[in-house]
Amino acid sequence: MDKVPLTEYELENTRPGEAITLAGVMAILVTAIVVVVVWKLYTSGDGSVALPGGYKFTWN
């Protein structure tokens, strides 16, 4: 694949920010999913969770 240098016009009109926006949206999405999972665990009557590393939680 051949590389083509940008023209002066293209260099002046290049705007950063797409990666920051995408990272922000992904962070909000992950936070929302974690909140829903924690809320479901909090409102459940009883259950148990086994996490990697040998951690086990049980609630009644």
Residue pairs with C-beta under 8 A, 6 or more apart in sequence:
6 14
41 47
41 49
46 58
46 59
46 60
47 58
47 59
48 56
48 57
48 58
48 59
49 56
49 57
50 56
51 57
